[in-house]
Amino acid sequence: AGRFMLRDVHVNRCGQADFEALLALPGLRSLCVRPPSGTDNPCGIWSLAALRTARSLATLRLLESTSLTLDGLDAVAACPSLTELRINRTKLDAAELLSARTRLRSLELRRCNLNSSTTLDGLAEAGSAATWSLEHLALTAHGPPLDLAPLAALRILATLDLSLCTGIVAVGALGRCASLRVLTLTGC
């Protein structure tokens, strides 16, 4: 008899306990969480710490979570299988976007309320996994000044979307991103 295994899950009205239970599913490759359509009810997720136990998750999308507050992204680095992270409309309490240990190929933080001390330094530390893995980065509608100088260390960054960002600093550093092919600055 074959084993039943969920690989992709799309869910709404997901609370923290539900989120943690879903991450514990063996073989789960993709999880997409969004609030119920047509409502302003946010998802009730406040921590990504359970990612440390997700052994097979490759893609995590937290979409349109207008009141969601996350305690940081440190757990992303502890999930070695995670290659794609997309978070929309979420307040992130993080001094650095991600630890240098992340192996993400794609990171999208769209319309997130990043605090003014948010930096890109963690992504671009010398010798970090991110310098050799991150191909796509989207940081849209970021309000506080954002220093792009650390991005020069990202060896294979091919697409960068900074749409609706204000206060972009050190754009010239992107000239050292040899693999950068698409730069979007719409509404900046």
Secondary structure as UniProt FT lines:
FT   STRAND          8..12
FT   HELIX           16..23
FT   TURN            26..27
FT   STRAND          30..34
FT   TURN            37..38
FT   HELIX           49..53
FT   STRAND          59..62
FT   TURN            66..67
FT   STRAND          68..70
FT   HELIX           74..78
FT   TURN            80..81
FT   STRAND          84..88
FT   STRAND          90..92
FT   TURN            100..101
FT   STRAND          106..110
FT   STRAND          113..114
FT   TURN            116..117
FT   HELIX           121..124
FT   TURN            126..127
FT   HELIX           129..133
FT   STRAND          136..140
FT   STRAND          146..147
FT   HELIX           149..153
FT   TURN            155..156
FT   STRAND          159..161
FT   TURN            163..164
FT   STRAND          168..169
FT   HELIX           171..176
FT   TURN            178..179
FT   STRAND          182..184
FT   TURN            186..187
//
